[in-house]
Amino acid sequence: MSRKLQALLFVCGSAVFAYLVARIGVGTLLADAVHTGWMFVPILILYGVVYACSAAAWWLTMADEPVRPPFWRTYAITVAGFSLNFVTPMVNVGGEPFKIAALSRWLGLRRAAGSVVIYQMLHTLGMLLSFLTAVILGAFLLPPHPAVLAGLTVAGAVLAALCWLLLTGHRRGVLQRALDLIHQIPLLDRLARRLESQRTTLADMDAQITDFYHQRPGRFWQALLLEYLSRSIFMLEYVLIGLGVGLHITYLQAYAIGGLTSLIQNVIFIVPFEVGTKEGSLYLFFRLLRLDPALGVYTAIVSRLRDLAWIGAGLGLVWLSGRHPAAERATAP
């Protein structure tokens, strides 16, 4: 990756980061940090563990490569990529291309792109499974109102179907099928013609995806388990935030709150930086679970503080991820 590209990503990401801090207000951030107190430290560490599980899942998918980055470098690329995705809302125009460029020095461009696609599919599948778990918990924990049960039933059916589609993609490939589908959509025929020249590349990436599933099934399920584990660990954040204000939230309640809130945020993905959707969702689910709904809004603010801290760290890791030490240069392809 060129230093100019790194500089551009760093400057653009830093500008959005500064905008978020200014929009929330430095005074508000400091006041909430003081209110949370020392509990903010384990919340930050907890998210570091979440990233470690995600990085380990991605690193595991690269085990058969002749040369792969060391785990600490994979961790740095993972954190930097997620940070760039956060500051480019609605579409991942920063994180995924960055990860491909950073990984290409070890795997080459085509294998790096395939690796990122494999990991993104695993990451999405793990996320969908966590949403499905939250929906099941919601059916038991939320009030048995007909509208609530109907919404959970529809959500569960859609999530199960999406999980099946992703597993099918791992078994049979997904990229060429997606190109064939684009050809059948009239408004996307121009895009399809442009992508047709890359069909051979897409076929190679599909082979990389299906080989990982069929030839290394044990490793596939281990990586998926790590992704699911990362989401399960993340739900502990709500327990810690509750402890910080003297509120007892059980882990199952925290899982239902966190999973259903994330589901709503992903459905309403067009809202930049989840403005209002996170606060409104947490207010609603705290109230449905007979918890103080005002603490739901406070929880959203604390989670934004955590987001800002890790975005800042991730933007700094953009530089570290792009460096190429002499020892690694000697073995890189």
N, C-alpha and C positions, 0 to 999 in steps of 0.2 A: 504494500500500500504506500502511495506517495505521501511525503510529508505535507504537501499542499492540501491533499484531500483530508488528512488528519486534522490539519489546522482549520479547514473549512468546517468540518464536523464539530470540532471543539468550539469554535466561535459561535456557530449557529446554536448548538446545544446550550452553551453558556448564556446566550441571549435569552432563550426561552426560560432557562433556569432563573435568571434575574427577573424576568417578567412574572414568574410564578411567585417569587419571594415578595416582589413589590405589590402584586395583586392581593395577596393574603395579608401583607403588612408585617414588617419586622417586629413591631410591638406585640402584635397578636401571637406571632410565632414564639417570641421569648416568653410571653406570659403563659402560654400553654406548656412550653418546655419546663418552666419553673413549677407549674401545677403538677405535671407528671412526675417531676423530680427524678430520683435515681432509677425509677422504673423504665425510663427511656433507654437506659443502657442495655438491659436485657432484650428490649424490643428491637434495638438495632442489631444486636448480636444474633437474635433469632432469625432475622431476615438474611444475615450472612450465612446461616446454616441452610436456609432455603435455597440460596444461590449455589451453595456447595453441592446440594443434592442434584440440582439441575445441571451443574457443570459435570458432575460425576456421570450422570446419565448420558450426556453428550459425549464425554470422553470415552465411555464404554462402547459407544457405537463406532468409534474409530480404532478399536483394538486390533483389527486385522490389517490396518494400513502399515506399509513398510516404515513410514516415519509419521509420528503424530506429535503434536505439541505436548510439553509437560503439563501436568494437571494444573499447576498454579497459573500457567499461561491461558489454559482453557477457562479457568475461573475468571481471570481478568477480562478475557474476550466476552464471556457470558454476561458479566456485570455491565461492561461498557455497552454491549449490544442492547440489553434491556433498557438502559438509561437512554440511549438514542431512540429507541422505540417509543419511550414515554414522552419525549419532547417532540416527536413527530406523530401527533395523534391522528386517529382515523385510518392511516395507512402506515405500514412499517417501511418508510422510505429511507430510514437510516440504519436501523439495527441489523437487519438481515444482510443487506449488501456489505455492511462493515464486517460482519462475521465471516462472510465468504472471502473478502479481500484479506482479512487478517489470517485466516486459516490456509489460504492458498499457498503460502510459502512452504508449508509442510506437505500438503496433499496435492498441490496443483489446483488450477482454477476449477476444472470440471469436477474432480472428486470433492473439492471443498464445497461446491454448490450442492452436490448430492448429499454430503454430510449434513449441511444446514437444513436441507429439505427433510431428511430423515429425522433429525432432532426436532424440527418444528412440528412434524406430524406426531411424534411421540409426546411432545409438550402439549399439543392440543388435545390428544387423546387422554392424557393424564388429567388435564383441566376438565374435560367433559365428564370423566369418571367422578371427579370430585364434585362437580355440579350435580350429577345424578345421586351421589351420596347425600348431598345437602337436601335435595328434593325428597328423598326417602325419609330423612330425619324430620323435615318440615311437615310431612304427612302425620307424624306422630306428635310433634311438639307444638305446632301452630294450632290455633282454634279450629275446630272442625266445621268451619263455615262452608257452605256449598261452593261459593265463588273461589275460596282459597283452595279447596280440594280439586275443583275443576282446573284451575290454573296449574296446580302441581301435577295433575294427571297429564295435561297436554305437554307441559315442560318435560316430564319424564319420558313420554313417548318420543318426542323430538330428539332428546338427548340420546336415548337408546339407539335410534335410527342413525344419528351422526356417528356414534361409536362404531356401529356396524360398518358404515361407509369407510371410516378411516382404517379399520382392520382389513377391509377388502382392498383398500389402496395399498396396504403393506403386503398383502398376499399376491396381488395381481398387477401392481403398478398403478400410478395415478396420473402422471404427467401427460402421456400420450392420450389417455382417455379424456383428460381435460381439454386438450387441443382439439380432439374430435368433436367434443361438445361445443366448443367455441365456434367451430365451422358451421354448426347447425343453428346458431343464433344470428339472425339477419343483421342486427345492429353491430355485431362484432366481426363481420366477415373481413374487414380490412386488417384488423388485428390478427385474425387467424392466418391470413396470407403472409403476414410478416413473420409470424412464429413458425410457419411451415418449414422455412429454411433451417430451423433449429431442431427438426424432428429427430435427427440422428443423435444429437446431444441429449434430447429428452429421453430417447430410448435407452441410452447409456445410463442416465440417472435413474430411470425406472428399474433397470437391471440391478443397480446398486441398492435400491430400496428393497426389492424383492429378495435379493441374495441375503441381505441382512436378516430378513424375517425367516426365510426357509433354511438357510445354512447355519444360522446362529440363533435358534429359537430361545435357548436359555438366556443368552445375552439380551435378546429383545425384551423378554419379560422382566429381566432384572432392571433394564433401563426404564421400562414403563413403571415398574414398582418404585424406582427412585423418584420419578416425576410425580407420581401419586403421593409419595411420602413427602415431597417438598410442599405440596398443597396442604397436606394434613398438618405439617409442622407450622405452616403459615397461620392456620386457624388459632393457634395458641396465642397469637397477638391480642385477640379480643379478650382472652382470659387475663393476660398481663395488664391490659389497659383498664379492665375492670378492677383488678387488684389495686392499681394506682389511685383509684378514687374510692376504694372501700366497697366495691360492688362485687358480689360473688356471681360469676357466670360459669356455668359448667362447660366442660369441653364440648359436649354434644350441642348445647345451645350455641356456643361459639362457632361450631362447624356449620350449623344451619344458618346462622346470621351471615358468616363470612362467605359461604358458598352461594347462598341465594342473592346476596348483594353483588357479588362478582358476576353472577349470571345476568342480573339486570343490567349491570354496567356494560357487559359484552353485547347484550341485545341492543342497547341504546348506544352503540359505539360511535355514532356521529357527533356526540357531544364532546368537544375538546376538553381534555384533562379531567373528564368525568365531573365537570362542574355541576353541582346540584344533584346529580343522580346518586352519587355515593351518600351524601348527607341525607337526601330524601329516603333512600332505601334503608339506611341504618335506622333512621327515625321510625320508619314503618315497622321493621322487624323487631326492634326493641319494644315497641308498643304492643305488637301482637304476642310477644313472649312475656308480657306483663312486667317489663323492665322500664326504668325511667327513660322515656324517649329522648329527653334532652341529652342524656349521656350518649345516645346514638350519634348525635351531631358532634359531641365532644370527641367520640371515638374516631369519627371521620377526620377531624382536624389533626389528631395525634398521628393517624396513619399518613396524612399528607406531610406532616413533619418528617416521618420516617422516609417517605418517598423522596423528599427534597434532600435529605442527608445522603441517601444512597445514589440519587441522581448525580449529586456533586462528586461523590466518590467514583461513580462510573465514568463521568466525563474526564476525570483525571486519569482513569485507566485507559482511555482512548489512546493516550500517548504511550503508556507502558505496553499496551497490546500491539502497537505498531513497531516497537523496537525489535531489533534482530541481533541478539548477542552473538559474539564470534563463535562460541561453542555450538550454538544452534545453526549458525550459517554453514558450518562445516558439514552438517548432516542433512540439511534441508535439500529437497529435490530441486 
